[in-house]
Amino acid sequence: MVLQDHRDVKDQRVYAPIESNSKLSKVGPTLEDRMKQYRESVEQPSQYWARVAKQNFFWKTLWESDDSVFSFNFDKSKGPIDIKWFDGATTNICYNAVDRHIEEGKKDKVAFYWEGNDVGETSAVTYGQLHDEVSKLAYLLKTKYGVVKGTRVSIYLPMITLGPIAMLAVARLGAVASVVFGGFSAHSLSARIIDSESTVLITAEGTMRGDKPIQLKKIVDEALTDAEAQGVACKAIVFERHGRDGVPMKEGRDVWYQDEIAALPAEAASTPVEWVEAEHPLFLLYTSGSTGKPKGLEHTTGGYMVYAHTTFTTTFDYHDDDVYFCTGDIGWITGHTYATWGPLLAGSTSVLFEGVPTHPTPSRWWDIVDKFKVTQFYTAPTAIRALMKGGEAPVKKTSRASLRVLGSVGEPINVEAWNWYYNVVGEGHCDIVDTWWQTETGGHMITPLPGNTPLKPGSASLPFFGVQPALLDPTTLKEVEGAGEGLLVIKHSWPGQSRTIFKDAERFAQTYFPVDGYYMTGDGARRDADGYYWLTGRVDDVLNVSGHRLGTSEVECAVNTHPDVVESAVVGIPHDVKGEGIYVYVCFKEGVEITQKLLDSVKAIVRNEIGAIATPDAVHPANGLPKTRSGKIMRRILRKIAAGQLDELGDISTLADPSVVEELIALKAVWV
Ligand code: PRX
């Protein structure tokens, strides 16, 4: 494994927590307050988490003893990888996220302010309304589609309130949701429907992204036909977002959501919850690894619920009257934990936005912040960098006085973007929480806490309660003590940890527990003398493009479906907005004439196979790839050529054919 470094450490300043936030902070104003709680959480994890879990949730039945709320084995040599939290207890997360708040008098509190793509399209859903809508959809799923505890239901939607409603309805029945990002292609969607063996898909006929209409139903039709051909018959419930004209519906397979809901009997509004075991699966979320096809990471009910709520309320220092806005799509883990479950479990009011930050103007996000008096705002560095390019004026036009906390997620935040976020967006009155975590971790793992933790731009700072990170030397695989750099691993389980890969426990064990006793994150990090962590990027072949995770092998598989391609190799290149761009080397079949059209067709095939987020930034024709004598592609060299760092190619004498390198450089000069 190679440690890369995407950091920009020009700014060594430390920012004291914002004073007004310190006065509010539930953890306390000093780092010692945080450390005291942290020590308790790692010295007595059972008691700590038992206390948290009893305080904030309803359990139908409790776990056996507070002395053992968890058990885990991270060591393959001692038996199968096994992770359990609150085992023996029963609960229902939908009950905790909706019904409980109504019983506590929050029926009329707004759960979601929804803001559509176009200005003027807006609505609000209270907890009472949410309960009715969730109940009705659960009733429909149960009575018409036979959805029961454990059934997988796929969800492929734009950012409309039906997204969280569908996730809640599925969980109400103890069924298992598999949300697929609405920007994924038909191929990606069908692969996820097939792997999860979903029997129902909840979707919409279309959406708008800025000026661009997206016809989701067309993609759905292709995906469902493909799934059926491969033995998975999946029905579709289609939400009418813009209109029915010209939308083909397949008899016996597709129905309109609105028609079905309108036809339900009155009792549908009070569908009871299904109590499930704490370790019962809650959702699958497919994510990319360094090899093979995307894996369906499985999260379970009790631990995820406790962790989503605790991290949400703590990292954003959520208070009852706050209005929170997360820009993450529900198709990613950020949208699961911090646009849906965390905010709803906390009984919060949050904003759900369908559109893009630049439509109709680059002030849109800040207009929304002012409109709803948003207190906490959570987004990705790539978006901040894109908005930075538009200058300060669109931001300065708005007030943003309500903001208190600004969150960052998905990739390392470079110092320029951090400073812009802090000074221009936050005008120096907001703490920035740079949250490091992953689909696999379920929730925040390393993060500052508002009003409490001194901020160092570019550092995610300190571990969250209960989280025990360590750094392993990449050569010896021994723990690095004190300040130093290495592979970031976690030594102890935490409640939000993913339990397995759906239908592939072996791959889960091999991927995440290659070193006995540690959960391997796949990221590199540096720890400074204050114990602050500085994430340095992936150490494997996973790309992070605009905060979206893509496997190099996944992109290569897509390129290789091109009829003129013999083989390909994909590497990441630094990109000033996306963080990382996709650079593809392609060997075409003999006799194929290289033209711009041909190179564009390679881009198009990747877009069609995976989705627009995977569109390559550059296609580099190659006569051959630099390989070792044993046939291994030397990506290190490909990365350097792509980035134009030709004086840093290093030793190329071990290549089977070193002349390949010169050829690649020459072809780059002509084509890229
Ligand atoms: O490399 C890390 C990066 O995103 C990866 C996880 O991607 P995903 O599972 O899609 O989840 C993204 C949203 C949590 C990590 O392995 N990453 C995420 N947050 C940060 C980060 N890198 C640096 N700093 C962060 N704050």
Residues whose N, C-alpha, C, O or C-beta is under 5 A from the ligand:
A	BS01	PRX	T334 S408 V409 G410 E411 P412 I413 D434 T435 W436 W437 Q438 T439 E440 A460 T521 D523 L535 G537 R538 G547 R549
